[in-house]
């Protein structure tokens, strides 16, 4: 019973002593998300006691630490949270940029008129715990902020801008306005639900998904440089054929996280 084991040890010993590789190139790296060291200011923002417990529960699926570290959010930064919804990211950004930074929660008038109520993020701006948050109400094509920005951030909203209830907006205009609002070297981070490759804008109204190639093409056409993608929200189990609100997939969609940068010159 010991001979097979001794043989195996001998084979391994010979392989270790070999000067040339005998098994070809190394295997590719694992396809799953790679562990990211979350920046200290972002880690502190995530654990801030001012955050609602319901938001913290969502962190497991939304990976805000990895996403905002990828975006490069630093203390003192000036940031726009474009279409902030209930303010999940607004709160995190507020604490991550700190008192020397500022967050402009940009709510398009198109949404306010549709909802027929004040934006939910107004409550955050009124909270003394988030005194560095300002709500900006204006149309999408008129996107601007009172000062130049380090980051424009939008999560799960880009596809909506192509939909009828948003105008639809002319994304060539919107992206150029975002480009103008950023400082040289500033970042535009776009997160959205993936549609099938080659589907273009087919699924924006129905499935609330968008072909990532369309986003890349539209944003770079405005002058941005595509700097890379974080795969922390990728999910190969998503067929991309089901609406994002379907119970079978909600909260588990395949999402792309694209980082674009305005050239420094």
N, C-alpha and C positions, 0 to 999 in steps of 0.2 A: 504493500500500500504506500510505501515511502518513495518508490522509484519514480512515479510520475511527478511528485513534488520536487524531487532532486533534479529531474530533467528540466522542469520549468525554471528552477533557480539558475541552472546552467545557461539556458537560453537567454534569460534576462541579463545575466552577467556578460555574455558575449555582446548583446545589444548595447549595453552601457559602455563597453570598451571600444565599440566601433567608431572609426573616425569619419565615416560617410553615412548619411541618413539612408536607412534601408526601407522606409515605409512611405516615401514620397513626402509631399508638403504637409504641413500641419493642418488639422481640420479647421473649418471656419469657426469663428466665435459663435457663442450661443445667440439665438435670434431674439431672445426676450430682452426686456428693459435692463439696461446696465445701471448699477447702483451709482447714485450721484451724491456727492458731498454737498449738502444744503448749506448755503451761505448763512453765517451766524445771524445777520439782521433778519433774514427771512424765517429762520427757525424760531427766533424770538417772537416774530409776528404771529406765527402759527399757534404758539402756546399762550398768546396774550389772553388774559381772563375776560377781556371785553367782548371777545368773539362769542356769538351764540353757539350753544351746544349742538344745534342742528347743523350748523356750518362745519363744525369739527368732525361730525360723523361723516360728512361728505368728502373729507380729505382723503380717505382711503381710495376712493375712485378717481378723484380729480387731480391728485398728486400736485398740489399747488407749490410745495417746496421745490420739487424738481423743475417744474415749469418756470417759476419765477427766478430760480437760480440760472436756468438756461437763458432767460431774457436778460439777465445781468442787472437786476434791480438792486440799487445800492442806496445807502443813506444819503439824504440830500437831493435825490433825484426828483425831477418834475415829470409827472406821469399823467396820461389820459387813459381812463378806463372807458372805452367806447362801447356804449350800450351795456351798462352795468347790471341791468336786471334788478335783482334783490340786493345786490351789493356784496355778494360772496367774496369776489376778488377785491372789491373796493376797500373793505376792512383790512384785508391782509396787506394790500399795497400801502395803505395809510400808515400802518405800524412799521412796515419794512423801510419806507423812505424816511420816517421819523419827522421830528418837528422842523428840521431844516428843509425838508422836502414838501411836495404838495401833490395832491391827487385831484384831477379834474374829472368828475363823473359826467361824461357827455351823454345826455339823453336826447335823441332826435325828436324834434317836434312831431314827426310823423307817428311815432309811437305814442306820445302823450295824447294826441288827438284821438287816436284809435282807442286807447284805454279809458279816456274820459275821467281820469283821476290824476292826482299828483304822482310823480315818480316815487317808487318805494325808497329809492336811495336818498330822498330828501331827509328822511328820518335819521340817516347816518350822518349827514352833514350838520344836522342840528344837535347831535350828540357831542358833548364836550370831549369825550374820549377820542373823537375823530375830528378835531378842530382844523386839521390840515386838508379837509375834503371840501371841495366846492362843486356844486352841481351847475352844469352848463346846459341850457336849453336852446337848441337851434336846429335847423334842418341839417340833414346829412351833407348835402352839397356845399353848405357853408361851414363845414367843420373848421374850427379854430379855437384857440385858447388864449388867455391873457398874456402868456409868456411862452417862450420856446421850450420844447419838451425834450426829455431824454428818451422817453418811451411812449409809444401808443400801443395799447394792449386791447385786444378784443377776443372774447372766448365764445364760440358757438353762435356767432352772429353774422359772420361774413355772408353766409348763404342767404340770410334774411334780407340783406340789402338788395338782392336781386329780385325779391318777391314783390307782388303787386301792392301789398299793404304798405310797403316802404317807398312807393312811388311808381315803379321801381326806381331806385337811385341809379344815377349814371356813375358806375364805379370808376371810370376813368377820371371823372371830376373828383370824387371822394378821395381816391388814392393820391391824386396830386395835391389836394388840400392837406392830407396827412403828411405828405412829403414836405410841404411848406412849413407845417407847424413844428416839425422836428429840428433840433439842432443838427449841424453837420456831425455825422457819426452816430446819430440817434437810431433807435431800434423800433421797428414795427413788428409786433408779434401777433400772429394769427393762429387761432385754434379753431378747428371746425370738424364736423362729422364727415367722414369720408364717404363719397359715392363711388360707384363702380368706375374703374378707369375707362376713359373715353366717353363718359356719359355727359360731360359738359355741364350745362345748367338744367338738364332734364329733371332732376329730382329735388330742386330747391324748394318748390312749392308743395310737393306731395310727401316726400320722405324727409325733408329738412336736412338734406345732405348736398354736398357739392364735390365735384371732381377737383382734387387737389391741384391738378395741372392747370386748371382755369385760374385758380387763385395765384399760383406762381406767375403765370403769364400776365395777368392783369396788374399785379403789384410791381413786377419788374418793369412793365411798360411805363410806369409812372416815374421811373428813375432809380428805384431801389435795387440793391444788390442782394441776391439770395445768399444768405450766409450759412444756412444749415437747418437741420430738422432734429428735434428731440423725439425719440420713439417711445417715450414713457407712457403715452396714451394709446399706442397702437394695440390692436387686438385682432389677431388673425382669425378668431372664431366668428367674427362678425361677417356675414355674407354680403353686407352693404345693400341688400335688397329689401330690407324692412324699415319702416318708418322709425325714427329715433324715439318716439313716444310709445311704441309698442311694448307691452309688459315683458315680452321675451328678450328684449335688447336694451331697454331703457337703463341708462347709467353704465352700460357696458359696450357702447359703440366703439368702433375703430375710429380714432381721431388723429389728425395730423397736427403737429405743432411746428409752424414755420417761422423762422427768424429772418427778417429782412433788415438791411441797414442802409441808411442814407449815406452816400459817400462823404468822406471827410472834406473833400474839396469839390 
